[in-house]
Amino acid sequence: MGAEQKKSVSKIQTTYVKQQEYAEIASARKKKLLVRRLAMFLALASILSYLMISSNIAQTAKLSAKMAQKKELTHQLTELKNERDILNENIIKLNDDDYIAKLARKEYFFSEKNEIIFNIPDEKTGK
């Protein structure tokens, strides 16, 4: 009973039976083609999804790098504007003769007539 027994039943050779066999074969072929088409569609959809996701990730990384660069450049621009304002103030001050005289006395130890300059060292540098 464990071994497979041969079937001793013969098939009926009518046109109906032949048509049914052909229909089963055609149905099996259609099913096989459907499975192949679905597998191809799944493969193409997977590849397309991978490309879209990787492109999105790459663009996000580029965007974050550009945002960081923009933030750094904005900070640098602010510093340069502050420096420009200071330099403009210095230009205005340098047009004043009294300021130039005071600056010359302070930085270059120039003196007016009958004036003695005493240089007092800083407490921090003296120690």
trRosetta pair geometry for C-beta under 8 A, 3 or more apart (Angstrom, degrees):
i j d omega theta_ij theta_ji phi_ij phi_ji
11 17 6.5 155 172 165 103 150
12 17 5.3 160 84 -38 87 154
13 17 6.8 -111 -123 64 20 134
13 18 7.4 41 -161 -50 59 104
14 17 4.9 96 55 7 78 100
14 18 7.1 -142 96 -3 42 89
15 18 5.5 -56 -147 40 36 113
15 19 6.1 40 153 -22 68 105
16 19 5.7 -54 -149 35 29 112
16 20 6.4 30 152 -19 63 106
17 20 5.6 -53 -149 36 32 113
17 21 6.5 34 152 -20 64 103
18 21 5.7 -51 -148 35 32 111
18 22 6.4 31 153 -15 65 105
19 22 5.7 -54 -147 39 31 110
19 23 6.2 35 151 -22 65 107
20 23 5.5 -52 -144 36 31 114
20 24 6.4 33 153 -20 64 103
21 24 5.7 -52 -149 35 31 111
21 25 6.4 31 152 -18 64 105
22 25 5.6 -53 -147 37 33 112
22 26 6.1 32 153 -18 66 107
23 26 5.7 -53 -143 40 30 111
23 27 6.1 33 153 -21 63 107
24 27 5.6 -52 -143 38 30 113
24 28 6.3 33 154 -21 63 104
25 28 5.7 -53 -149 34 30 112
25 29 6.5 32 150 -19 63 104
26 29 5.6 -51 -148 35 33 113
26 30 6.3 34 152 -19 65 104
27 30 5.7 -51 -146 36 32 112
27 31 6.3 34 153 -20 64 106
28 31 5.7 -53 -147 37 30 113
28 32 6.3 33 152 -21 64 106
29 32 5.6 -55 -149 36 31 112
29 33 6.3 29 153 -16 66 106
30 33 5.7 -55 -146 39 31 110
30 34 6.2 35 153 -22 64 107
31 34 5.6 -52 -147 35 30 115
31 35 6.5 32 153 -19 63 103
32 35 5.8 -52 -150 34 30 111
32 36 6.5 31 150 -18 63 106
33 36 5.5 -53 -148 37 34 113
33 37 6.2 34 154 -18 67 105
34 37 5.7 -53 -145 37 30 110
34 38 6.2 28 156 -16 65 108
35 38 5.8 -56 -145 40 29 110
35 39 6.2 31 154 -21 64 107
36 39 5.7 -55 -147 35 29 111
36 40 6.4 28 154 -17 64 105
37 40 5.7 -54 -147 37 31 110
37 41 6.2 32 154 -19 65 107
38 41 5.6 -52 -143 38 32 113
38 42 6.2 34 155 -20 64 106
39 42 5.7 -54 -147 37 29 112
39 43 6.4 31 153 -20 64 105
40 43 5.7 -54 -147 36 31 111
40 44 6.3 27 156 -14 66 107
41 44 5.9 -56 -145 40 29 108
41 45 6.0 29 156 -19 65 110
42 45 5.7 -54 -141 39 28 111
42 46 6.2 32 156 -22 63 106
43 46 5.7 -54 -148 34 28 112
43 47 6.5 26 154 -17 63 106
44 47 5.8 -53 -146 37 32 110
44 48 6.2 30 156 -17 65 109
45 48 5.7 -55 -144 41 30 111
45 49 6.2 32 156 -20 64 107
46 49 5.8 -55 -145 37 28 111
46 50 6.3 30 155 -21 63 106
47 50 5.7 -53 -148 35 30 112
47 51 6.4 28 154 -17 64 106
48 51 5.8 -54 -147 36 30 110
48 52 6.3 27 156 -17 65 108
49 52 5.8 -58 -146 39 30 109
49 53 6.1 26 158 -16 66 109
50 53 6.0 -59 -144 39 27 107
50 54 6.1 21 160 -14 65 110
51 54 6.0 -57 -142 40 27 106
51 55 6.1 28 158 -20 63 110
52 55 5.7 -56 -146 37 28 112
52 56 6.3 30 154 -21 63 107
53 56 5.6 -54 -149 35 31 113
53 57 6.4 31 154 -19 65 105
54 57 5.7 -52 -146 36 33 112
54 58 6.3 34 154 -19 65 106
55 58 5.7 -54 -147 37 30 111
55 59 6.3 28 156 -16 65 108
56 59 5.9 -57 -145 39 29 108
56 60 6.3 32 154 -22 64 107
57 60 5.7 -54 -148 34 30 113
57 61 6.5 31 153 -19 64 104
58 61 5.8 -54 -151 35 31 111
58 62 6.5 30 152 -16 65 106
59 62 5.6 -52 -146 39 34 111
59 63 6.1 38 153 -23 66 106
60 63 5.6 -53 -146 35 30 114
60 64 6.4 28 156 -17 64 104
61 64 6.0 -54 -147 36 30 107
61 65 6.5 30 153 -18 63 106
62 65 5.7 -56 -150 37 32 112
62 66 6.3 31 153 -18 66 106
63 66 5.7 -55 -147 38 31 110
63 67 6.3 33 153 -22 65 105
64 67 5.5 -49 -145 34 34 114
64 68 6.5 36 154 -19 64 102
65 68 5.8 -53 -150 35 32 110
65 69 6.4 32 151 -18 64 107
66 69 5.5 -54 -146 38 33 113
66 70 6.2 37 153 -23 66 104
67 70 5.6 -51 -147 34 31 113
67 71 6.5 33 153 -21 63 104
68 71 5.7 -52 -150 34 32 112
68 72 6.5 31 152 -17 64 106
69 72 5.7 -55 -149 38 32 111
69 73 6.2 28 154 -16 66 109
70 73 5.8 -57 -144 41 30 108
70 74 6.2 34 155 -24 65 106
71 74 5.7 -52 -147 33 29 113
71 75 6.6 30 153 -18 62 104
72 75 5.8 -55 -153 35 31 111
72 76 6.4 30 150 -17 65 107
73 76 5.4 -52 -145 39 35 113
73 77 6.2 42 153 -24 66 103
74 77 5.6 -50 -147 33 31 114
74 78 6.6 34 152 -20 62 102
75 78 5.8 -52 -152 32 32 112
75 79 6.6 31 150 -17 64 104
76 79 5.7 -53 -151 36 34 112
76 80 6.3 32 152 -18 66 107
77 80 5.7 -56 -147 38 31 110
77 81 6.3 33 154 -21 65 104
78 81 5.8 -53 -148 34 31 111
78 82 6.5 31 153 -18 63 104
79 82 5.8 -55 -151 36 32 111
79 83 6.4 32 151 -18 65 107
80 83 5.5 -52 -145 38 34 113
80 84 6.3 40 152 -23 65 103
81 84 5.5 -50 -148 34 33 115
81 85 6.5 35 152 -20 64 102
82 85 5.7 -52 -151 33 33 112
82 86 6.6 33 151 -18 65 104
83 86 5.7 -53 -149 36 34 112
83 87 6.3 32 153 -17 66 107
84 87 5.7 -56 -146 39 31 110
84 88 6.3 34 153 -21 65 105
85 88 5.7 -52 -148 35 31 113
85 89 6.5 33 152 -19 63 103
86 89 5.7 -54 -153 35 33 112
86 90 6.5 33 149 -19 65 104
87 90 5.4 -50 -148 36 36 114
87 91 6.5 42 151 -24 65 100
88 91 5.5 -47 -150 30 34 115
88 92 6.6 34 151 -17 64 101
89 92 5.7 -53 -152 35 34 111
89 93 6.3 32 151 -17 67 106
90 93 5.5 -54 -144 39 34 111
90 94 6.1 34 156 -22 67 107
91 94 5.8 -55 -144 36 28 110
91 95 7.0 34 153 -24 59 101
92 95 6.0 -54 -161 25 33 113
92 96 7.6 30 145 -19 60 102
93 96 5.8 -57 -165 26 44 113
93 99 4.7 -140 176 165 86 167
94 99 6.8 -109 -90 98 29 125
94 100 6.5 74 -149 -76 58 97
96 99 4.2 70 84 8 108 111
96 100 6.9 177 92 -12 57 84
97 100 5.6 -55 -149 36 36 112
97 101 6.4 36 154 -20 68 105
98 101 5.8 -54 -150 36 31 111
98 102 6.4 30 153 -17 65 107
99 102 5.7 -55 -147 39 31 111
99 103 6.1 32 154 -20 65 109
100 103 5.6 -55 -145 39 29 113
100 104 6.3 31 155 -21 64 106
101 104 5.8 -53 -146 35 30 111
101 105 6.5 27 155 -17 63 105
102 105 5.9 -55 -149 37 30 109
102 106 6.2 24 156 -16 65 112
103 106 5.8 -59 -142 40 29 108
103 107 5.8 1 171 4 68 116
104 107 6.7 -62 -125 50 21 92
104 108 5.3 -39 -163 44 61 115
104 110 4.5 -16 144 34 101 133
105 108 7.6 -44 -78 58 8 72
105 109 7.2 31 -166 -131 43 18
105 110 5.4 -90 -89 68 52 76
105 111 6.6 84 -126 -92 95 46
105 112 7.8 -23 -92 -25 125 82
105 117 7.4 -169 -169 -101 87 126
109 117 5.4 159 -156 113 87 166
109 119 7.5 -30 -105 -70 124 114
111 115 4.2 -159 -179 84 106 106
111 116 7.2 32 -144 -91 157 13
111 117 5.3 -134 -74 -35 120 108
112 115 4.5 70 57 -6 75 136
121 125 5.9 -116 180 80 102 107
121 126 4.9 118 118 -70 125 102
122 125 4.6 74 65 17 101 101
122 126 6.5 -162 87 -16 49 90
123 126 5.7 -57 -144 32 29 117
123 127 7.0 23 163 -17 62 104
124 127 6.8 -64 -160 30 26 102
